[in-house]
Amino acid sequence: MWKALTQKLGFWLALYGGWGLFSVCFLDSSVLSFPAVTDLLLIHLCARQPERAFLHAVQATLGSVLGAYLLYAITSQGGRYVLRKLSPEKVRVARRWLERNDFVSILVASLLPPPAPLKIFLITAGVLRVNAARYGAALLVGRVLRYGAIAWLAARYGLQAEAYMKQNITWASLMIVTVVVVFTLIYRRLARGRSTAAPPNKL
C-alpha cells in the first residue's frame, strides 16, 4: 500500500515539470524512494524541451543533493534506529567502504543506476557523521555526471534515450566507476609516495 501511495505521489509531482522533478529527486534522496522515476521524468522533460535540458539537469542535481543533506541531518541524530531496519550485510559493506574512503564511496554509489544501494550509503554516512563537505561534494560530482549524461542523451535522442539507457547504462556506469576508482588509487599512491619521500621537519 505504501509503495502504491509513493508511486502516485511521484506521478502527481511529475505534472509540475521541472519543479516536480526537483521535488521527486529531493524526496527520493531523503525520506522516500522513487525507483527509476527520477531518470524517466528527466528523460521525458529533456526530450520534450531539449533547450531546457541543462536547467532540468541542474534541478535534478540540486534536489538530490539537498534531499541527501536532509537525510544526513536526520540520520546523524537518530540513524541507528533506521539501520536496524536495513540489511545488516549491506550496512556492513557500506560502513567498510565509507571508513576506507567516504568521498569515493559516496561518489561511486551516486553514479550507479538503480537498484544500486545509494540510500544505504547515505544513511550509513549520516550515522558515521562523515565530513559533511566531502559528503556533499561527492554527491554533487556524482549527480552532475549522472543527470548531465541523461539530460544530454534525452535532448539529443528524445524518448529513444530511455531504450538506449536500458541497454547501455549498466556498462557505462561501471566504466565510469572503474575510471574513478583507478584515478583515486593512483592519486593516493602518489600522495603516499610524496609523503614518504618528504624529509622530516627539523625543529
C-alpha positions as CSV (number, residue, x, y, z in Angstrom):
1,M,0.0,0.0,0.0
2,W,2.8,2.4,1.0
3,K,4.6,1.7,-2.3
4,A,1.5,2.4,-4.3
5,L,1.0,5.7,-2.5
6,T,4.6,6.7,-3.1
7,Q,4.2,5.9,-6.9
8,K,1.0,8.0,-7.0
9,L,2.8,10.9,-5.3
10,G,5.7,10.6,-7.8
11,F,3.3,10.7,-10.8
12,W,1.4,13.7,-9.3
13,L,4.6,15.6,-8.8
14,A,5.7,14.8,-12.4
15,L,2.8,17.0,-13.6
16,Y,4.7,20.1,-12.3
17,G,7.6,19.9,-14.8
18,G,11.0,21.0,-13.6
19,W,9.9,21.8,-10.1
20,G,8.2,18.4,-9.9
21,L,11.5,16.9,-10.9
22,F,13.3,18.8,-8.2
23,S,10.7,17.6,-5.6
24,V,10.9,14.0,-6.7
25,C,14.7,14.0,-6.6
26,F,14.6,15.7,-3.2
27,L,12.2,13.1,-1.7
28,D,14.0,10.2,-3.4
29,S,17.3,11.1,-1.7
30,S,15.7,11.8,1.7
31,V,12.6,10.2,3.2
32,L,11.0,8.4,0.3
33,S,12.1,6.2,-2.7
34,F,11.0,6.6,-6.3
35,P,12.9,3.7,-8.1
36,A,13.7,4.8,-11.7
37,V,11.1,7.6,-11.6
38,T,13.7,10.3,-11.5
39,D,15.5,9.1,-14.6
40,L,12.3,8.6,-16.6
41,L,11.0,12.1,-15.6
42,L,14.3,13.7,-16.5
43,I,14.3,12.0,-19.9
44,H,10.7,13.0,-20.5
45,L,11.3,16.7,-19.7
46,C,14.5,16.9,-21.7
47,A,13.1,15.1,-24.7
48,R,10.1,17.5,-24.7
49,Q,12.1,20.6,-24.1
50,P,15.7,20.0,-25.2
51,E,16.6,23.7,-24.9
52,R,16.0,23.4,-21.2
53,A,17.9,20.1,-20.7
54,F,20.7,21.9,-18.8
55,L,18.2,23.5,-16.4
56,H,16.4,20.2,-15.8
57,A,19.7,18.5,-15.0
58,V,20.5,21.3,-12.5
59,Q,17.1,20.9,-10.9
60,A,17.5,17.2,-10.6
61,T,21.0,17.6,-9.1
62,L,20.1,20.2,-6.6
63,G,17.0,18.3,-5.5
64,S,19.1,15.1,-5.0
65,V,21.9,16.8,-3.1
66,L,19.6,18.9,-0.8
67,G,17.5,15.8,-0.1
68,A,20.6,13.8,0.8
69,Y,21.6,16.6,3.2
70,L,18.2,16.3,4.9
71,L,18.8,12.6,5.3
72,Y,22.2,13.3,6.6
73,A,20.8,15.6,9.3
74,I,18.2,13.0,10.3
75,T,20.5,10.0,10.4
76,S,23.3,11.8,12.2
77,Q,21.0,12.3,15.1
78,G,19.0,9.1,15.2
79,G,20.1,6.9,12.3
80,R,21.0,3.8,14.4
81,Y,17.3,3.1,14.7
82,V,17.0,3.3,10.9
83,L,20.0,1.0,10.4
84,R,18.2,-1.8,12.4
85,K,15.6,-1.9,9.6
86,L,18.1,-2.4,6.8
87,S,20.1,-5.5,5.7
88,P,22.9,-6.0,8.2
89,E,25.2,-7.3,5.4
90,K,24.6,-4.3,3.2
91,V,25.1,-1.9,6.1
92,R,28.4,-3.7,6.9
93,V,29.6,-3.4,3.4
94,A,28.7,0.3,3.2
95,R,30.4,1.0,6.5
96,R,33.6,-0.7,5.5
97,W,33.8,1.3,2.2
98,L,32.9,4.6,3.9
99,E,35.6,4.1,6.6
100,R,38.2,3.5,3.9
101,N,37.3,6.5,1.7
102,D,34.0,8.3,2.3
103,F,34.3,10.6,-0.7
104,V,34.9,7.9,-3.3
105,S,32.3,5.5,-1.8
106,I,29.5,8.1,-2.0
107,L,30.6,9.2,-5.4
108,V,30.6,5.7,-6.8
109,A,27.2,4.9,-5.2
110,S,25.7,8.1,-6.7
111,L,26.9,7.2,-10.2
112,L,25.4,3.7,-10.3
113,P,21.9,3.1,-11.7
114,P,19.1,1.6,-9.6
115,P,18.9,-0.7,-7.8
116,A,22.3,0.4,-6.5
117,P,22.1,0.9,-2.7
118,L,22.8,4.6,-2.6
119,K,20.3,5.2,0.2
120,I,22.1,2.7,2.4
121,F,25.4,4.6,1.8
122,L,23.7,7.9,2.6
123,I,22.1,6.6,5.9
124,T,25.4,4.9,7.0
125,A,27.3,8.1,6.2
126,G,25.0,10.1,8.4
127,V,25.3,7.6,11.3
128,L,29.1,7.7,11.0
129,R,28.9,11.5,10.7
130,V,31.4,11.6,7.8
131,N,32.7,15.0,6.8
132,A,29.6,17.0,5.6
133,A,31.6,18.9,3.0
134,R,33.0,15.7,1.4
135,Y,29.6,14.1,1.6
136,G,28.0,16.9,-0.4
137,A,30.9,17.3,-2.8
138,A,30.8,13.6,-3.7
139,L,27.1,13.7,-4.3
140,L,27.3,16.8,-6.3
141,V,30.0,15.4,-8.6
142,G,28.2,12.1,-9.0
143,R,24.8,13.6,-9.7
144,V,26.2,16.2,-12.1
145,L,27.8,13.4,-14.1
146,R,24.8,11.1,-14.0
147,Y,22.0,13.6,-14.6
148,G,24.1,15.6,-17.0
149,A,24.6,12.5,-19.2
150,I,20.9,11.5,-19.0
151,A,19.8,15.1,-19.9
152,W,22.2,15.2,-22.9
153,L,21.1,11.8,-24.2
154,A,17.4,12.8,-23.9
155,A,17.9,16.2,-25.6
156,R,19.8,14.5,-28.4
157,Y,17.8,11.3,-29.0
158,G,14.4,12.2,-27.5
159,L,12.4,9.5,-25.8
160,Q,14.6,6.9,-27.5
161,A,17.1,7.7,-24.8
162,E,15.2,5.6,-22.4
163,A,15.7,2.5,-24.5
164,Y,19.3,3.4,-25.1
165,M,19.9,3.8,-21.3
166,K,18.3,0.4,-20.6
167,Q,20.7,-1.2,-23.0
168,N,23.9,0.6,-22.0
169,I,23.5,2.3,-18.6
170,T,25.0,-0.6,-16.6
171,W,28.2,-1.0,-18.5
172,A,28.6,2.8,-19.0
173,S,28.2,3.4,-15.2
174,L,30.6,0.6,-14.4
175,M,33.1,2.1,-16.8
176,I,32.8,5.5,-15.2
177,V,33.1,3.9,-11.7
178,T,36.2,2.0,-12.8
179,V,37.9,5.2,-14.0
180,V,37.0,7.0,-10.7
181,V,38.4,4.1,-8.6
182,V,41.6,3.8,-10.7
183,F,42.2,7.5,-10.6
184,T,41.7,7.6,-6.8
185,L,44.1,4.6,-6.3
186,I,46.7,6.3,-8.4
187,Y,46.3,9.6,-6.6
188,R,46.5,8.0,-3.2
189,R,49.6,6.1,-4.2
190,L,51.3,9.2,-5.5
191,A,50.3,11.1,-2.4
192,R,51.7,8.4,-0.1
193,G,54.9,8.4,-2.1
194,R,55.3,12.1,-1.7
195,S,54.7,12.0,2.0
196,T,57.2,9.1,2.3
197,A,59.8,11.0,0.3
198,A,59.4,14.3,2.1
199,P,62.3,15.0,4.6
200,P,61.3,15.2,8.2
201,N,60.8,18.6,9.7
202,K,63.7,19.8,11.8
203,L,62.7,21.8,14.9
